[in-house]
Amino acid sequence: MCSETRGSFICATMSCREILGNRANSIFGACFKTSSIALLSHIRDRIFWAIPFVNTPPYISHMNKTKFSKEAWLAAGFRALTTDGPNAIKAEALARSLGATKGSFYWNFDDIASFVEAMLGLWRNSVVQEIEDVFLAEPEKSARLRLLVDRAAKPAPVEFGGRRVEPAMRSWALANPAVLAVVKEVDEIRLSFVTKLLRDVGQNDPALPQLVYGAFIGLDDLASKGSADIQSGLKVLLRLVAGPEIETNCAPD
């Protein structure tokens, strides 16, 4: 191959290398530029989404998680139950009713299941406490029935649902086995207590405690609708089933 030919070939080869090199640089540059833009866009998006997250409940709850006590949450749960039914017992809805955050709820309770368990425990324990209070407050056996009537006539605190709590619990029990189990336990505790009080005044008929307690449940349901006076109704019933001794121990209406 002559020198001219070799020279032409070398020049052509160099030109190809330069062209390919320039193209390679262009491709690399374009890729680098694209990667840089993508990286910056990713960083921008991360910052953009982080800013509004600061104002969301999970973030705020880190600062306010101890603001509301367990008792405050449980009270909100009973109010929701008596107002809107068991389906209203949800963390977000309860938080909204309190003006709190879901983070505060989960600071006090693991989940809704543990919250419901705490509600049931509180209701059950309040029943036991009422019975213990009657025994401690009145040493005279024949006077305990009167005191029982007085206590039964008093509704739960308004912040815990008031008079409508018991009917709401019984309605809930129809669809929830865990609630039903607690309601049955409460019924057994109360029936046992009423049985003892009636026996203390000489009334041993096993049907009488069921009659008195059944009347209480019905009167309580009517009272929750504003159409019954529990105290007057139970006093009349006890005078009929327990005789003159209860008459002397019952305060006049």
Residue pairs with C-beta under 8 A, 6 or more apart in sequence:
1 9
53 59
57 95
57 101
57 102
57 103
58 101
58 102
58 103
60 101
60 103
61 101
61 102
61 103
61 104
61 106
61 107
62 103
64 100
64 101
64 103
64 104
65 101
65 103
65 104
65 107
66 104
66 107
67 100
67 104
68 98
68 100
68 104
68 108
69 108
70 108
70 109
70 118
72 98
73 94
73 98
73 104
73 105
73 108
73 109
73 115
74 115
74 118
74 119
74 122
74 160
75 157
75 159
75 160
76 94
76 97
76 98
77 89
77 94
77 115
77 116
77 119
78 119
78 156
78 160
78 161
78 165
79 97
79 159
79 160
79 161
80 88
80 89
80 93
80 94
80 97
81 88
81 89
81 119
81 161
81 165
81 168
81 169
81 172
82 161
82 162
82 164
82 165
82 168
85 168
85 171
85 172
86 172
86 175
86 176
86 179
89 112
89 115
89 116
89 119
90 112
91 102
91 105
91 106
91 112
91 115
92 102
94 100
94 105
95 101
95 102
95 104
95 105
98 104
105 115
109 115
109 118
116 178
116 179
117 178
120 178
120 179
120 182
123 165
123 169
123 182
123 186
124 182
124 185
124 186
126 156
127 186
127 189
127 190
128 189
130 151
131 189
131 190
131 193
133 151
134 144
134 147
134 148
134 151
134 193
135 144
137 147
138 144
138 147
141 197
141 200
141 201
142 200
142 201
142 245
142 246
142 249
143 249
144 197
144 200
145 197
145 198
145 201
145 238
145 242
145 246
145 249
145 250
146 246
146 249
146 250
146 251
148 193
148 194
148 197
149 231
149 234
149 235
149 238
149 250
150 231
152 216
152 220
152 230
152 231
152 234
153 229
153 230
153 231
153 234
155 162
155 163
155 165
155 223
156 162
156 163
156 165
156 166
161 168
163 220
163 223
163 224
164 224
166 217
166 220
166 221
166 224
167 220
167 221
167 224
169 179
169 183
170 183
170 217
170 221
172 179
173 179
173 180
173 182
173 183
174 180
187 213
190 213
191 209
191 210
191 213
194 209
194 212
194 213
195 206
195 209
198 204
198 208
198 209
198 212
198 241
198 242
201 242
201 243
201 245
201 246
202 243
202 245
203 241
203 242
203 243
208 241
211 237
211 241
212 234
212 237
212 238
212 241
215 233
215 234
215 237
216 230
216 234
219 228
219 229
219 230
219 233
219 234
220 230
222 228
223 229
223 230
231 253
232 253
235 250
235 253
238 246
238 250
239 246
239 247
239 250
